[in-house]
């Protein structure tokens, strides 16, 4: 049974509704997975009161990036209309959506990505990486690395300054952003200026104490984590840094923001990663948001913490990337 204790009445009501509307991954059939991936949130009131609106002042275009196996990775590209087409001093944010490497889609992140584009004054590129179990690990990682590397070489196409680039993601997307930052740093490149990791999954060996502390949490339970892990990387060496970036080489990584949710089973993944990054000499800011579960950043209308999380994220990205806005 889900444990909703510790949240405000408003957050509890919204989260309980979300749980009732979704099939938990551990009970999903193949048909359920396809349906979950195809689900598009309504982006008009009253739904947008919970998720936040899609900013109409941001233009959305589409592209692809080549993967190492010949696949074309779809990209969703956001650029504020207030930034002139001829202006090319625009920072870039590469975003990876959450969903346990199994579900989720880029369209449902339009509210967040348009918000970041407008408030930071940046081009945001959301990467539609391939999902498990049809494409098991490390396909998602390879797509994330290949897309980011390609984006970094496309300053002229994007009309942006790709040497002022950040990687960002939530949950499984936070895992991908962390791995991309490590892979790029290990190559000797320094064009990733910042990484923003929102309740990231960085230890697939599941050693974080919070996993048992919040085993029956809403939105994401221990049983769901085990199911996601099995579908994505079952039978693989989970301590490999491509699966568990907590165990990777951390020296030389860019300044980092980690945001965690106090009632989240993977809260301690983020906390442990922040501690390890600081020990490696990486400038790291870690904020643990109280009285909220995993996923809270996707419903800022349901809790004040969701709005504060967005403010902090924008502030950190602006600080490390600058802004193209006058």
N, C-alpha and C positions, 0 to 999 in steps of 0.2 A: 504494500500500500504506500502511495506517495505521502511524503511528509511535508506539509505546507507550513509548519511552525516557523516563526521568526520573521515572516514577511508582513508588510502592512496589509490591511484588509483590501485595498485597491489592487495591490500587486497580486495578492492571493487569488482574487476573483479572476483577473486576467490570465494568470498562469494556469489555474485550474481549467479555465475554458480552453486554453491551448492544448493542455494534456488530453482533454476529452475529444478534441477534434482530430488528434493525430493517432496513427497506429504506431506503437513503439517499434523500434527497429528489430527488436528480438522476436516480434510476432509478424513481421512483414513478409508477405509473399513477394515473388518477383513482380507480380502485377501491382502490388502495393508500392513497391519501390519506384516503379515507373510513374505511377500516379503522383507520388510525393514529389518527384523531380519536376513533373509537369505543372504542379499547383502554382498558380500565380495569385498573390495576395491582391485584394481589391485596394486600389491606391486612392480611393475617395473616402470622405467621411461616411460612417463613423470609423472605418478601419484605419484611415490615415491619422486619426486622433491617437491611435496606439503606436503605429509604426513610424509616425512622422510623415510629412508630405514629400512627394517628388517635386523638387524645385524646378518650376517651369523656365527659369532663366538659364538653365543648363542645357546645352545641345548634346544629344546622344547620337553617336555614329558607331559603325561596326568595322571590324577588321579581323585579320587572322595572323597568327605567328606560326612559323614552321617548327614542328617537333622533330626530334632526332630520328624518328621512325617514318617520317614523311607525312604524318598527320598534320592537318591545319587546325591549330588551337583557336577557337573563336574568342574574340576580344570585344568587350563593350566599353566604349570610350566616351568619357564625359569631359566637356570643356565649357566653362562659363561663357555665355554670349557677351558678357561685359568685357572680355579680353579680346582685343583686336586679332583678326586672323593673321595679321603681319607681325604680331608680337610673339617673339620666340624665347623670351626670358622667363618661361613659365615652368615651375617645378612639376614633377611627375610623382604620382602615388600609384603603385601597383597593388591592387586589392585581390585577396583570395577569400572566397566565401566559405562559410562554415557548412556543416552537415555531415560530419563524421566520415568524410571521404566517400560517402555512399549516396546521400541525397543533397538537396539544396540546388539553387540555380542563381545565375547572375541577375535576373530581372527583379527578384525580390529584394535585391540590395540597391535598387534605384534610390530609395529614400536616403540611405546612408551615403551612397556615392555622390549623389547630386549635392548633398549637404557638404561633404568634404570639398568638392570642387568649388562650390560657392564660397564657403567660409575660409578655406585655406588659400584660395586663389590658385588652383592647380588643375592640371589635366589628370584625371583619374582613369586608370585602365583596369577593368575588372576581367579576370582571367577565368574562362569557362573550361577548367581542366577536366580531364576524363575521370569517371567515377567507378568505384568498385561495386560489386565483385566482378563486373565485366572486364574491368581494367584494374587489376590488383597492383599493390605496391611493387615497385616504386614508380608506376606510371604517373600518378598525380604529381609526385616530386619532380620527375623529369619534365612534365609539362610546365610546371611552375618555373623551374630553372630556365628552360628553353624560351619560354615566353618572356621572362624578365630580361634575359640576355638580349633577345631580339629587340625588345622595347628600348633598351638602353642604347641601341645603335640606330634608332629611328628618330632622332631629334628633328631632322628636316621634315619628315612625314608628319610627326605629331605637332610640329611647330612649338617645340618645348626644349627646355634645357635638361637633357637626360643625365647630366652630371650632378643634378640636384634631385635625386630620386630616393623615394622611401618605399619600403615594402610593408604591407599591413594586411592583417587578416584576423578572423575570429574563429576560435575553437580549432577545428581541423585546418582552417585557413591560417590560423596563427601558427600552427605546426609548419605549414608550407612556407610561410614567410620566414620563420626562423631558420629552416633548412636552406632556403635560397640565400639568406644573408651569410650563412656559414660557407656555402659552396662558392659564392662570389668572393668572399674575403680570402678563402684558401687559394684562389687563383691569383691573388695579388692585386685585384682590381679594388678601387676605392670609390666607385661612383654611387654606391648605396650610402646615403648620408644618415639614414635613420630607419629603425624598424619599430613598428607599433604592433604589439601582440595582445589581442583581446582574449582573455581566458584561454590561453593556448594549451594544446595537448602536446607536451614535450617529452613525456616518458611513457612509452607504450609498454614498458615492463610493469607499470601500475604499482609503483612503490610509494606513491604519495599517501600519507596517512588520511587525508581528507576523503579518499575514495571510500573507505569504510565508514568514516564519520558521517558522510552524507550519501550512503549507499542507496537510500530510498528517496533521494531528492526529486523534485519536479523537474520537468524538461529533460534532464539527463540523469539517469540512475546508473549504478554500478553494472546492473544487468545489461543496460543499453551500451555502456562503454565496452563491455566484453563482446557484445554482438558486432559493434562497429569494428573493433579491432580484428575479430575473426574474419569478417568480410573483406577487410582491407589488407591485412598483413598476416593472416593466420598461417602458422607453420614457418614463418621467417624468423631471422635472428633479430629480435625486437630491441636489443641493445645497440644495434647499428645506428649511428648518428643520423642516417637518412630516415629512420623510423623514430628515433628518440634523440632529438638534438641536444637534450640535456647532457648527453655523454660525448658531444662533439668538441672540436677545438674552438674555444671561445675567445682567445686572445685576438685582438685586432678587429673585433666586430664593431659596428657603428653604434652610436648612442641609441638607447633602447627605452621604450615605454612599455610596461607590462601592466595590464588592467585585469584584475581578478574579481570574482563574485564570492562573497563569504559563504554562501550556502551551496556552493558548487563542489561536486566530487573531485574535479580537477583543479580546485583552487590552489592546492599545494604544488602542482606542476609549475604554475606561474611563479609562486613564491620561491621555490627551490631554484628555478632558472634565474630569477633576479639575484639571488644570493650567489650563485655560481658565476654569473656575469660580473658582478662587482668584484669577486675574488680574482677574476681574470683581468681586472683593470678597465672594464667597460663602464662608461657612464650610464647609469641605469636608474630609472624612476619606476617605482612599483606602487600602485594604488589598489588597495583591496576595498571594494565597495560592500558595505554592510547591508544585511536584510534583503538581499536579492539573490536569485538563483542563476545558474548558467543560462546564457541567452538574453540576459536583461538588456543588453545594448541594442537589441533588435526591437524593443518596445519602449522607447523613451517616454511615450505618453502614459505609460502605466506606473512609472515611478520616477521620483526626482533624481535618483541615482543614474538613470538612463540619460537624462538631460545633462547632468554633471559630467558623465563619462564622455559625452560628445564634446562638451566644452574643453575638457582636458585634452582629448585627442587632437582637436583642432589647434589648440594652443601649442602643444608639443611639436606638431608637424610644422606649423608656421615658424616656430623658434629655430628648428633645425634646417628647414628648407628655404625659408623666406617666403615671400608671396609675390605674385604677379599683379596684385591689385594695388592701385595708386593709393 
